[in-house]
Amino acid sequence: MRKYIILILLIGLGLSLFSQSINLELDTINRLTPTSALGGQTWRGPSWVDTVFNDSVSTMYPDILCYPPCPDVWDWGNGWFYPQSVLDTCLLDSSASLELSWGQLNATVIDITPMQFQNALNQIGAQGLYCMNMISSNLATQAAFLRNAKTNGVQLERIRLGDEMAKVGNESSNSNFPLAGDYARLCNSYIDSIRVIVPNAKIAVSAGNFYTSTNDRARYWNDSIFAIVNDADALRWSSFIYLRPLDSLFSTRQLLAYPFDQIPKYESIRGFQDTISELQDYEIWVGYSITDNTLDHRFLNRWSLVLMFSAAHNNFLNNKLVEDISLFNVGGIFENWDALDTQNQFRKRATGIFASIWNRAKQYKMTATKIKTPISLMDTVTYFNNNNIPRVIEYPKLFGWRFENDSTSEASVVVTNISSDTLCVSISNLLSTDILWEKWNSDSLFAKIESVSHIHLQEDSGAIDILLPPYSLNVATGIICSQSSSNSVVTICEGDSVSVSNSIYSTAGVYIDTLINMYGCDSIITLDLLMNTSSVSFDTISANITYNWNGNTYTISDDYSDTLINSTGCDSILNLNLTITNTTGLNDIKNNKRFLIEITDILGKDTPFRKHTPLFYIYDDGTVEKKIVIE
């Protein structure tokens, strides 16, 4: 009796677990997949001149890399910073200062010219984004640098101008551009010159208002861009999330949901909502990071940061105008930005770990479709303003996107679980069969990534009842079946054949084959096979003593054959029936020419008899015949 009761309980438990499975569906948000850029302080440590470091960066699968580091103090000509003596004289406001930091002054000089950077791009397989120095350089100098770089093979696909409008610690920009219009007018001059040098490059200018600011320079920044700048392709939005000392009191839920609070808020404050009419003719390029300013840096370089990056990307993808997302930093794991651990192939920071998972999943995928978050997985969290007024934010505990290659139908799904629960999901409505899963999670949200021993990868397969671990980043890959077809017209010579999969065809006709790829999808191939028959000619000739035929001289009555290649590439067979009418003096030769001494090739080397090959036959009477034997 006891065994029977246990059996019923187990069956009941199984049904209960199955009933909790969540069928994920696609949302209506469908868009082009943004490119992924990586930037950072690559002037320390190995930088772009180190091929091992470049190999490490390639495992982050970036579409775009940025040059140079610290553009406001960078000398493109020397591939290093301008000396402080030059920086002391370059600002329009003599009371302002532009100073190299301690790290810049004490770093080992590395030759990082645009040409060196292009070598790194070639190795990594990425494009370059080039940032103009509009603070310590000038238009004439920067234009000359661009021309020199182009002459030396640098591929200038993307260029970004200028600086932010009111960033703390960026007083040099405020000094050079007292008003937003000053910046906008100089941008026009830069753009005009750049279009002459690299007419097909995409050009972005810095944008973003602070609508509530009392600083008119910041408040009207976008207005000046829209009214003055004529020919920009994109607007640059710098969207940085800062974790302050008070934020060290965050619960795990407050921390992981923070991008859902911060990014929409700054999207609105800075004027980057995709519903704004003036933005519709521009792409938005986002540069962002999550900076830990807590006193003990408790959030710096943790798995929790990887999950926050995923939440931030999810928010940026919701903005249909965002076409590029730039993430910092491509450096190593150390706080001083160095990446010197060559024994571990330049261990990655949280930034690099996130990029290596996310970017690989969406690589070569052109379109992105949002995945609906079920209502049961929506939650709320409360934050407090500076005046201690609460604000309640709704956020998804599970969110994700499906990425697809429109031409091959290859697809992937990225689903992030920022809850403390193991979630059971089914994705049969998102991908077809033969689905492979990579589930990334950690045994600690807050262990510092000085090693990756606490980060785990679980592999799985299937579409139904897949368990997603708590606090995990999950990637599923598969194929969306769509029947493809191709039509081919092929002409072959008589005797030749064509192979299609397991079928071999050697006669003219129309053939249809159905192939099934590794994902179980049909591919229909229609073959129209035409036949070019070989031509055969027969000639009967009578000649007096000798006859010249097809480049050879014949003195004996006999049947001869030769093979040529016709205009369609097929054999053309010539047959000759030769009769020598004047045999005086030749009969003896013919009768005596019965003993073959040797056969040689066209180089005079002895060779055995071969068909279809021009050979020389030497007889004991000293005569030589050149023959090609077909049959």
C-alpha positions in Angstrom: 0.0 0.0 0.0 2.8 2.4 0.9 4.5 1.8 -2.5 1.2 2.7 -4.3 0.9 5.9 -2.4 4.5 7.0 -3.2 3.9 6.3 -6.8 0.8 8.5 -6.9 2.7 11.3 -5.2 5.6 11.1 -7.7 3.2 11.2 -10.6 1.4 14.2 -9.0 4.7 15.9 -8.5 5.6 15.3 -12.2 2.3 16.8 -13.4 2.8 19.8 -11.1 6.3 20.5 -12.4 5.1 20.2 -16.0 2.2 22.5 -15.5 4.6 25.2 -14.3 6.5 25.2 -17.7 6.4 28.6 -19.3 5.8 28.7 -23.1 7.8 31.7 -24.4 6.3 33.7 -27.3 7.6 36.4 -29.6 6.7 40.0 -29.0 5.8 42.5 -31.8 9.0 44.4 -31.4 11.2 43.4 -34.5 14.2 45.3 -35.6 17.7 45.2 -37.1 20.3 43.8 -34.8 22.6 46.6 -33.6 26.4 46.3 -34.0 28.5 45.6 -30.9 31.4 47.9 -30.2 34.1 47.6 -27.6 36.2 50.5 -26.3 38.5 51.2 -23.4 41.9 52.1 -22.0 43.9 50.0 -24.4 47.0 52.2 -24.0 48.0 50.3 -20.9 49.1 46.7 -20.8 49.6 45.0 -24.1 47.2 47.1 -26.2 46.6 46.6 -30.0 50.3 45.8 -30.8 50.1 42.5 -28.9 48.8 39.7 -31.1 48.0 37.4 -28.1 45.9 40.3 -26.6 44.1 40.7 -30.0 43.3 37.0 -30.0 41.7 37.4 -26.6 39.7 40.4 -27.8 38.5 38.4 -30.8 36.8 35.9 -28.3 34.5 38.8 -27.4 33.2 38.9 -31.0 33.1 42.6 -31.4 31.8 44.1 -34.7 33.6 47.4 -34.0 36.6 48.6 -32.0 37.3 52.2 -31.0 40.4 54.3 -31.6 42.1 56.1 -30.0 42.0 55.8 -26.2 41.6 59.2 -24.5 41.0 61.0 -27.9 41.1 64.5 -26.4 44.8 64.3 -25.7 45.9 61.9 -28.5 48.4 62.5 -31.2 47.5 60.3 -34.2 50.8 61.0 -35.9 52.9 59.5 -33.1 50.4 57.0 -31.8 50.7 58.3 -28.3 49.6 61.2 -26.1 50.6 64.8 -26.8 53.2 65.9 -24.3 52.0 68.1 -21.5 53.9 71.1 -23.0 51.7 70.9 -26.0 48.5 70.4 -24.0 49.3 73.5 -21.9 48.9 75.7 -25.0 45.9 74.2 -26.9 42.8 75.3 -25.0 41.0 78.5 -26.1 40.5 79.5 -22.5 43.9 80.1 -21.0 42.5 79.7 -17.5 41.4 76.2 -18.3 43.8 73.2 -18.1 44.1 70.0 -20.0 46.4 67.6 -18.1 47.6 64.1 -18.5 46.7 61.8 -15.7 49.3 60.1 -13.5 48.8 56.8 -15.5 49.2 58.5 -18.8 52.4 60.2 -17.7 53.9 57.0 -16.4 52.7 54.4 -18.8 55.2 52.8 -21.2 55.1 54.4 -24.6 53.6 52.1 -27.2 53.4 52.8 -30.9 49.6 52.7 -31.5 49.2 54.6 -34.8 46.1 54.0 -36.9 48.1 51.7 -39.0 48.9 49.5 -36.0 45.3 49.6 -35.0 44.3 48.5 -38.5 46.6 45.4 -38.2 44.7 44.5 -35.0 41.3 45.0 -36.7 42.4 42.6 -39.5 43.5 40.0 -36.9 40.3 40.3 -34.9 37.9 40.7 -37.9 36.3 44.0 -36.8 35.7 47.5 -38.1 37.2 50.6 -36.6 35.5 53.6 -35.0 37.8 56.6 -35.1 37.2 59.4 -32.6 38.4 62.9 -33.7 40.4 65.0 -31.3 38.5 68.3 -31.2 40.1 69.6 -28.0 43.9 69.4 -28.2 44.2 69.1 -32.0 42.5 71.0 -34.8 40.7 70.4 -38.1 43.7 70.8 -40.4 45.8 68.4 -38.3 43.0 65.8 -38.0 42.3 66.0 -41.7 45.9 65.4 -42.5 46.0 62.4 -40.1 42.9 61.0 -41.9 44.5 61.4 -45.3 47.7 59.7 -44.1 45.8 56.9 -42.5 43.8 56.3 -45.7 47.0 56.3 -47.8 48.5 53.7 -45.6 45.6 51.3 -45.9 43.5 52.2 -42.9 39.8 51.5 -43.6 37.9 54.4 -42.1 34.4 53.1 -41.9 33.1 55.1 -38.9 34.1 58.4 -37.4 32.8 60.1 -34.2 33.1 63.8 -33.4 33.5 65.7 -30.2 32.8 65.4 -26.6 29.9 65.4 -24.1 28.1 68.6 -23.2 28.5 68.7 -19.4 30.3 65.7 -18.1 32.0 66.1 -14.7 35.7 66.3 -15.2 35.4 67.4 -18.8 35.9 71.1 -18.3 38.1 71.3 -21.4 35.1 70.6 -23.6 33.2 73.4 -21.8 36.1 75.7 -22.4 36.4 75.0 -26.1 32.6 75.0 -26.7 31.0 77.6 -24.4 27.7 77.1 -26.2 26.1 74.1 -28.0 26.1 76.1 -31.2 29.9 76.4 -31.0 30.2 72.7 -31.1 27.6 72.2 -33.8 29.2 74.7 -36.2 32.7 73.2 -35.8 31.1 69.7 -36.4 29.8 71.0 -39.8 33.4 72.0 -40.7 34.7 68.6 -39.7 32.0 66.7 -41.5 32.6 68.7 -44.7 36.3 67.9 -44.7 35.8 64.2 -43.7 33.3 63.7 -46.6 36.0 64.8 -49.0 38.5 62.3 -47.6 36.3 59.3 -46.9 32.9 60.0 -48.5 31.3 56.7 -47.4 32.2 56.8 -43.7 29.4 57.0 -41.2 29.8 60.1 -39.0 28.3 60.5 -35.5 28.2 63.7 -33.3 27.8 63.9 -29.6 24.2 64.5 -28.5 22.0 64.4 -25.4 20.2 67.1 -23.5 19.8 67.7 -19.8 16.4 69.1 -19.9 16.2 69.9 -16.2 19.6 71.5 -16.1 20.1 75.2 -15.4 23.1 75.0 -17.7 21.9 76.4 -21.0 24.8 74.8 -22.8 23.5 71.4 -21.8 19.8 72.1 -22.0 19.8 73.2 -25.6 22.5 70.9 -26.9 20.3 68.7 -29.0 18.4 71.7 -30.4 21.7 73.1 -31.8 22.5 69.7 -33.3 19.2 69.5 -35.1 19.2 73.1 -36.2 22.9 73.5 -37.3 24.6 70.2 -38.1 23.8 69.3 -41.7 25.2 65.9 -42.6 25.6 63.6 -39.6 24.5 59.9 -39.8 24.3 59.2 -36.1 24.0 60.7 -32.7 26.2 59.5 -29.9 24.5 58.8 -26.5 26.8 58.3 -23.5 24.7 56.4 -21.0 26.7 55.6 -17.9 25.2 54.0 -14.8 26.9 54.8 -11.5 26.5 52.8 -8.3 27.0 55.2 -5.4 27.9 54.6 -1.8 24.2 54.6 -0.7 23.6 52.0 -3.4 25.7 49.5 -1.4 22.5 49.0 0.6 20.7 47.6 -2.4 19.1 44.2 -2.2 20.0 41.7 -4.9 16.6 42.5 -6.6 17.3 46.3 -6.5 20.8 45.8 -7.9 19.9 43.5 -10.9 16.8 45.6 -11.8 18.7 48.9 -11.7 19.2 49.2 -15.5 15.4 49.0 -15.9 15.3 52.2 -13.7 18.3 54.1 -15.0 18.3 53.6 -18.7 14.7 54.6 -19.5 15.1 57.6 -17.1 18.2 58.9 -18.9 16.8 58.1 -22.3 14.0 60.5 -21.5 16.2 63.2 -19.8 18.8 63.2 -22.5 16.3 63.2 -25.3 16.9 59.8 -26.9 13.4 58.3 -26.9 12.7 56.8 -30.3 9.4 58.6 -30.6 11.1 62.1 -30.8 10.4 63.4 -34.3 13.8 65.1 -34.7 15.7 61.9 -34.2 14.0 59.9 -36.9 16.7 60.6 -39.6 19.6 59.5 -37.3 21.0 56.3 -35.9 21.7 56.3 -32.2 25.1 55.0 -31.1 25.2 54.2 -27.4 28.4 54.1 -25.3 27.8 52.8 -21.8 29.2 51.2 -18.8 28.2 50.5 -15.2 30.7 52.1 -12.8 31.0 51.0 -9.2 31.6 54.1 -7.0 30.8 52.3 -3.7 33.5 52.7 -1.0 34.4 49.0 -1.0 33.8 48.4 -4.7 31.5 45.5 -3.8 29.9 45.3 -7.3 33.0 45.7 -9.4 33.8 42.9 -11.7 31.2 40.4 -10.4 28.8 38.0 -12.0 26.0 40.4 -10.9 27.6 42.9 -13.3 27.3 40.5 -16.2 23.6 40.2 -15.6 23.2 44.0 -15.3 25.0 44.3 -18.7 22.4 41.9 -20.2 19.6 44.0 -18.7 21.1 47.2 -20.1 21.4 45.6 -23.6 17.8 44.6 -23.4 16.7 48.2 -22.7 18.8 49.6 -25.5 17.3 47.1 -28.0 13.8 48.4 -27.0 14.8 51.7 -28.7 14.4 51.0 -32.4 16.9 53.8 -33.3 19.8 52.3 -31.4 22.1 50.8 -34.1 25.3 50.4 -32.2 26.0 49.6 -28.5 29.5 50.3 -27.3 30.7 48.7 -24.1 33.7 49.4 -22.0 36.3 48.0 -21.2 38.3 45.5 -23.4 41.2 45.6 -20.9 42.1 42.9 -18.5 40.8 42.1 -15.0 42.9 44.5 -13.0 41.7 47.8 -11.6 44.5 49.8 -13.3 43.1 48.5 -16.6 46.2 46.4 -17.3 45.8 42.9 -18.9 49.2 41.3 -18.3 48.1 37.8 -17.4 49.3 36.1 -20.6 49.3 32.6 -18.9 45.5 32.8 -18.9 45.2 34.4 -22.3 44.3 37.8 -20.8 41.6 36.9 -18.3 38.5 38.9 -18.9 36.7 41.4 -16.8 32.9 41.1 -16.3 32.6 43.2 -19.5 34.6 40.7 -21.6 32.8 37.7 -20.1 29.4 39.2 -21.0 30.5 40.2 -24.5 32.0 36.7 -25.2 28.6 35.2 -24.5 26.2 37.8 -25.9 28.1 38.8 -29.0 28.8 35.3 -30.1 25.1 34.5 -29.8 24.1 37.3 -32.1 27.0 37.1 -34.5 26.0 37.1 -38.2 22.3 37.6 -37.2 20.6 40.5 -39.0 17.3 40.8 -37.2 16.2 40.8 -33.6 12.8 40.0 -32.2 11.9 40.6 -28.5 10.6 37.7 -26.4 7.5 38.4 -24.4 7.9 38.3 -20.6 4.9 36.4 -19.1 2.9 38.5 -16.7 3.7 36.0 -14.0 7.4 36.9 -14.3 6.9 40.6 -14.0 7.9 42.1 -10.6 8.3 45.5 -9.0 11.1 47.1 -7.0 11.3 50.3 -5.0 14.1 52.9 -5.2 14.3 56.3 -3.4 15.1 59.7 -4.8 17.5 62.1 -3.1 14.6 63.6 -1.2 13.7 60.1 0.0 10.6 59.9 -2.2 10.0 56.3 -3.4 9.7 55.4 -7.0 8.3 52.0 -7.9 9.8 50.3 -11.0 8.3 47.4 -12.8 10.8 45.0 -14.3 11.0 41.5 -15.9 12.6 38.7 -14.0 13.1 36.9 -17.3 13.8 38.7 -20.6 15.3 37.8 -23.9 15.6 38.2 -27.7 15.7 36.0 -30.7 18.4 36.8 -33.3 18.1 35.5 -36.9 20.1 35.4 -40.1 17.6 36.2 -42.8 19.5 34.4 -45.6 20.4 31.2 -43.8 17.6 31.1 -41.2 20.2 30.3 -38.6 18.8 31.6 -35.3 19.7 32.0 -31.6 17.8 32.9 -28.5 19.3 34.7 -25.5 17.3 34.5 -22.3 18.4 36.1 -19.0 17.0 35.0 -15.6 17.6 37.6 -13.0 15.4 35.9 -10.4 16.4 33.6 -7.6 14.2 30.9 -9.0 14.9 28.0 -11.4 12.5 28.7 -14.3 11.1 25.9 -16.6 10.6 27.2 -20.1 9.6 25.9 -23.5 10.8 27.6 -26.7 9.2 25.5 -29.4 7.6 28.6 -30.7 11.0 30.4 -31.0 13.2 27.7 -32.5 12.8 24.4 -34.3 14.3 21.0 -33.3 18.0 20.3 -32.7 18.3 23.1 -30.2 21.5 23.3 -28.2 21.7 25.3 -24.9 24.6 27.0 -23.1 23.5 28.0 -19.6 25.9 30.4 -17.8 25.6 31.0 -14.1 27.7 31.4 -11.0 27.8 30.0 -7.5 28.3 33.5 -6.3 26.8 36.8 -7.6 29.4 38.8 -5.7 32.7 36.9 -5.9 35.2 39.0 -7.8 36.2 37.7 -11.2 39.9 37.3 -10.5 39.4 33.7 -11.7 36.4 32.2 -13.4 36.2 29.1 -11.2 32.9 30.2 -9.8 31.4 30.8 -13.2 29.8 27.6 -14.6 28.6 26.5 -18.0 25.9 23.8 -18.3 25.0 22.3 -21.7 21.6 21.1 -22.6 19.4 20.3 -25.6 15.7 20.5 -26.6 12.9 22.9 -26.8 10.4 21.7 -24.1 10.7 22.0 -20.3 14.2 23.5 -20.2 15.4 24.5 -16.7 17.0 27.9 -16.5 19.2 28.3 -13.3 18.8 31.3 -11.0 20.7 34.4 -12.0 21.7 32.9 -15.4 22.5 34.0 -18.9 21.2 31.3 -21.4 21.8 30.9 -25.1 19.9 28.5 -27.4 20.9 28.0 -31.0 19.0 26.3 -33.7 17.5 26.8 -37.1 14.1 28.1 -38.2 13.0 25.9 -41.1 12.0 27.6 -44.3 12.0 25.7 -47.5 14.7 27.0 -49.9 14.9 26.3 -53.6 17.5 26.8 -56.3 17.4 26.3 -60.1 20.5 25.4 -62.2 21.1 24.9 -65.9 24.2 22.7 -66.6 25.6 21.6 -69.9 27.9 18.6 -70.0 29.7 16.6 -72.7 28.6 13.2 -73.8 30.0 10.6 -71.4 30.2 13.1 -68.5 27.9 13.2 -65.5 26.7 15.5 -62.8 26.4 14.6 -59.1 23.6 16.1 -56.9 23.8 14.7 -53.3 23.5 10.9 -53.8 22.2 11.2 -57.4 24.3 11.0 -60.6 22.8 12.2 -63.9 24.4 11.5 -67.3 21.5 12.1 -69.8 19.7 15.3 -70.7 16.6 16.1 -68.7 15.1 18.1 -65.8 15.7 16.6 -62.4 14.4 17.6 -59.0 16.1 16.7 -55.7 15.1 17.4 -52.1 18.0 17.8 -49.7 17.6 17.8 -45.9 20.1 19.8 -43.9 21.4 19.1 -40.4 18.4 20.9 -38.9 15.9 18.8 -40.8 14.9 21.6 -43.3 14.2 21.0 -46.9 16.2 22.4 -49.8 14.7 21.9 -53.3 17.2 21.8 -56.2 16.0 21.8 -59.8 18.6 20.8 -62.4 18.1 21.4 -66.1 20.8 19.2 -67.6 21.7 19.8 -71.3 24.0 17.5 -73.4 26.7 18.8 -75.8 27.3 15.8 -78.0 30.8 15.1 -79.4 31.2 15.7 -83.1 32.6 13.0 -85.4 33.8 13.5 -88.9 34.8 11.0 -91.6 37.0 12.0 -94.6 38.1 9.8 -97.5 41.2 11.2 -99.3 43.3 10.1 -102.2 46.7 11.7 -102.4 49.9 11.4 -104.5 52.9 10.1 -102.5 52.2 12.1 -99.3 49.3 13.9 -97.5 49.5 16.6 -94.8 46.6 16.2 -92.4 46.0 18.0 -89.1 49.7 19.0 -88.8 51.1 15.6 -89.7 52.6 14.2 -93.0 51.3 10.7 -94.1 52.8 8.5 -96.8 51.0 5.2 -96.2 47.4 4.3 -97.1 45.6 3.6 -93.8 42.8 4.8 -91.5 43.8 7.6 -89.1 42.1 9.3 -86.2 42.7 12.5 -84.2 40.8 14.2 -81.3 40.4 17.9 -80.9 38.5 20.0 -78.3 35.6 21.9 -79.8 34.2 25.4 -78.8 32.0 23.9 -76.1 34.8 22.0 -74.5 33.8 18.6 -75.7 35.7 16.1 -77.9 35.7 16.5 -81.7 36.8 13.2 -83.3 38.3 13.3 -86.8 38.6 10.2 -89.0 40.6 9.9 -92.1 40.7 7.1 -94.7 43.8 7.8 -96.7 44.8 6.2 -100.0 48.2 6.9 -101.5 47.9 6.6 -105.3 51.5 6.9 -106.3 53.3 4.0 -104.5 56.4 4.0 -106.7 59.4 3.8 -104.5 57.1 3.6 -101.4 56.0 0.0 -101.5 59.5 -1.1 -100.4 59.5 1.5 -97.7 56.0 0.4 -96.6 57.0 -3.3 -96.8 60.2 -2.7 -95.0 58.7 -0.5 -92.3 57.4 -3.4 -90.3 59.8 -3.3 -87.4 59.1 -0.8 -84.7 62.2 0.2 -82.8 60.8 2.5 -80.2 58.0 5.0 -79.2 58.8 8.4 -77.8 56.8 11.3 -76.4 57.1 14.9 -77.8 60.2 15.4 -75.6 62.0 12.4 -77.2 61.8 10.1 -74.1 60.9 6.5 -74.4 57.3 5.8 -73.5 54.9 2.9 -73.6 51.9 3.0 -75.9 49.1 5.3 -74.8 45.8 6.2 -76.4 44.7 9.8 -76.9 48.3 11.0 -76.7 50.5 12.3 -79.5 53.4 9.9 -79.8 56.4 9.3 -82.3 56.8 5.9 -83.7 60.4 5.1 -85.0 61.0 2.3 -87.3 64.1 0.3 -88.3 64.4 2.1 -91.7 64.8 5.5 -90.0 61.3 6.8 -90.7 59.3 8.5 -87.9 55.5 8.7 -87.6 53.5 10.9 -85.3 50.2 9.3 -84.3 47.3 9.8 -81.9 45.4 6.6 -81.5 41.8 7.0 -80.3 40.4 3.5 -80.4 
